[in-house]
């Protein structure tokens, strides 16, 4: 009986030793990864966060710019679907690019 308990205790201790060795190896690898990451982060430039304006005028301007962009994309999509010639598509693109500032000035007059 005593030999059996000793054998089981030896097996448990061996299993604990194997688990401790695995855990130690994992910790060594994690420490190596952390060190490598710290060295890499130290070399890279720090990201600069640019906070956008949150006021009423800024929100209105973002909404207006989104409307203009969506309209521009819709006009270009319609031109690509309805016109078959490349010259006509390029013409619509040029005219659209020239008309965007006019549209913004006329529709979204910011002076009032």
C-alpha positions in Angstrom: 0.0 0.0 0.0 2.8 2.4 0.9 4.6 1.7 -2.4 1.4 2.4 -4.3 0.9 5.8 -2.6 4.6 6.6 -3.2 4.2 5.8 -6.9 1.1 7.9 -7.2 2.7 10.8 -5.4 5.7 10.5 -7.7 3.4 10.6 -10.7 1.6 13.7 -9.3 4.9 15.4 -8.7 6.2 14.5 -12.1 3.0 15.9 -13.7 3.3 19.1 -11.6 6.9 19.4 -12.7 6.0 19.0 -16.3 3.2 21.6 -15.9 5.6 24.0 -14.2 8.2 23.6 -17.0 5.5 24.2 -19.6 4.3 27.3 -17.7 7.9 28.6 -17.3 8.5 28.1 -21.0 5.3 30.0 -21.8 6.3 32.8 -19.5 9.7 33.0 -21.1 8.1 33.3 -24.6 5.7 35.9 -23.4 8.5 37.9 -21.8 10.4 37.7 -25.1 7.4 38.8 -27.1 6.8 41.7 -24.7 10.4 42.8 -24.9 10.3 42.7 -28.7 7.1 44.6 -28.8 8.5 47.3 -26.4 11.6 47.6 -28.5 9.5 47.9 -31.7 7.1 50.5 -30.1 10.0 52.5 -28.9 11.4 52.8 -32.4 8.0 53.6 -34.1 6.7 57.2 -34.1 3.9 57.9 -31.7 0.5 58.3 -33.3 -0.9 61.8 -33.2 -4.6 61.9 -32.5 -6.3 64.8 -34.3 -9.6 65.5 -32.7 -12.2 66.8 -35.1 -14.2 69.8 -34.2 -17.5 69.0 -32.4 -19.4 72.2 -32.7 -22.7 72.9 -34.5 -21.0 74.5 -37.5 -18.5 71.6 -37.8 -21.3 69.0 -37.7 -23.3 70.9 -40.3 -20.3 71.2 -42.6 -19.6 67.5 -42.3 -23.2 66.7 -43.2 -23.1 69.1 -46.1 -19.9 67.6 -47.4 -21.4 64.1 -47.1 -24.4 65.2 -49.2 -22.2 66.7 -51.9 -20.1 63.6 -52.0 -23.1 61.3 -52.2 -24.6 63.4 -55.0 -21.2 63.4 -56.9 -21.0 59.6 -56.6 -24.6 59.2 -57.8 -24.1 61.4 -60.8 -20.9 59.5 -61.7 -22.7 56.1 -61.3 -25.5 57.2 -63.4 -23.1 58.4 -66.1 -21.3 55.1 -66.1 -24.6 53.2 -66.4 -26.3 55.4 -69.0 -23.4 56.5 -71.2 -21.4 54.1 -73.2 -18.5 56.2 -74.5 -15.4 56.9 -72.5 -15.3 60.5 -73.8 -18.9 61.1 -72.5 -18.0 59.6 -69.1 -14.9 61.8 -68.9 -16.9 64.8 -69.9 -19.4 64.2 -67.1 -16.5 63.8 -64.7 -15.0 67.1 -65.7 -18.3 68.9 -65.6 -19.1 67.4 -62.2 -15.8 68.5 -60.8 -16.3 72.0 -62.1 -19.9 72.1 -60.8 -19.2 70.9 -57.2 -17.9 74.3 -56.0 -20.8 76.1 -57.7 -23.3 73.7 -56.1 -21.7 74.2 -52.6 -21.7 78.0 -53.0 -25.3 78.2 -54.3 -27.0 75.6 -52.1 -24.9 75.8 -48.9 -24.2 79.5 -48.7 -22.4 79.7 -45.4 -22.6 83.5 -45.1 -26.2 83.5 -43.8 
